Amino acid sequence: MPIDVQDSTPLYLQIVDDIKSKIASKELKAGDQLGSHAALSSAYRVSLITVKKALATLNNDGVVFSRVGKGTYVAQHTIDARQNGHPTIGLVIRDVRSPFFSRVMHSVEDAAYELGYHVLVSNSSGKAEKEEAQIARFREFGVNGMIIASMTHKYHPTPTVRKMLHQGFPFVMVSFIADEDVPFVGSDHEQGGYLATEYLMRQGYQKIGYINGERGNMVGELRRRGYEHALKDHGRRVDKNLLFHLRMRGEHHDYQSGYEIGKKIATLRLRPDAVFVYNDLSALGFEDAILEHGLRIPDDIAIVGFDDIERGEYAPVSLSTVRQPTSMIGKEAVSLLLKLMQGKNVSIRRVLKTKLVIRGSSGRKKVTRVGERS
């Protein structure tokens, strides 16, 4: 599968993730031979150096092995966790191309490795039924516990996840889940929305809008609550004319949805002088539309996003944002999972504070040159 060159994850790690996912889903089985370096380079549309780096990483992880002059093969012990002597965690990711969940995934792998645990990674490619099947398959493999990062916008446990909970199988969610009885580690989205909005007010902006996720997106609603609480705490009223929703569902549409809203706002006679945007991908689309209409950022309109993806730092006007603590989420998820695996009585929900990152898109009445940091 061609990799996503716009993703912030290094190209060789995207290949590593894809091959691990194919092994977890049994598309690749123990003993199967991978393609030649040239064939993999062509399939993934990357250089031979990138392919070699990916295979070296997989070799070091024990996922594959090489035979001189013959090729690279899937190792046996990656298929059944019960057949190797190391405890193993299953990591279920809905889409490894997601900038946020990709960073959480690598944090989980690093934390687990330090503690002597192997990690099997599964990528369900955005298909709910595949996600369910991979959870069941990990249990068949004999993993000791699971970390689940679903991107479904239902925010409640699926029947499969609820069944694991009732059976006492240890797992932790790292995507937002509303049910208080489900183990969860994640960001304080409401606090992040408050931070962004309060900062814009202190910069002197008067008409601050909010670009929410698509309708029904609970994470977007939590960030809206923070936005509204900040306004009210500072004596401002919530102007419904300054509230917008992304049109399309799914992270892969967020840039386009943000771009569409940017085009609309750029033509308004009474437009906001600042916006807090649900996530960075949408904020980047919004920024491009604003700049294309000849408006200046931040002089005509300031922008603050959410997530702190790498692309935001190198945007035409570097993007101010709310940073989610992805490294800490991964470490805390592994820590909580191990305690659950050991049968310890611990608090099962850990909500971590976000941090404001100030760059060029939100300075008051200051033209920021490309690449300049504020």
Summary of the structure (lengths in Angstrom):
residues: 374
radius of gyration: 22.0
end to end distance: 39.0
largest distance: 72.3
contacts: 1309
relative contact order: 0.11
helix: 44%
strand: 17%
